[in-house]
Amino acid sequence: MQDLPPIGGYEPVQWKRNLPSRGFRPVIYFWLFTGIMGFGFYRYYKGVDEQRELARERQWARFYLQPLLLAEDDRNIARRYFSELKRQELVKETMSEEAKAKFEKELYNDKSKLRFPRYTAGANPSEH
């Protein structure tokens, strides 16, 4: 004896996957990430502009402060020079006469050198 199909037939075979769709369509993700990246580039370049402006301000502040910085450097060099002269006087007091004569002898024969070096940005104005 042979089994027969049920009355009304078998149910259809489900051959497709029945997964629920999760999330948005891919085109929505594309535009979302494009928008996020565009906003990131916008903020990045705004930051670059801000850094450029701050660097320009620092440079101009340096230009305006240059005379003050040079004057401060000159005062520092003069202070160190006069304190060195005082220290030499104190050392001379403890020396014998022959050592003092040797100590006071000029070290260099060339008097054309600058005593206080001047450091400026750019070309030396005395050469032009």
Secondary structure, DSSP 8 states (H G I E B T S, - for coil): ------TT-------S------S--HHHHHHHHHHHHHHHHHHHHHHHHHHHHHHHHHHHHHHHHHHHHHHHHHHHHHHHHHHHHHHHHHHHHTS-HHHHHHHHS-S-S---S-SS----SSS-GGG-
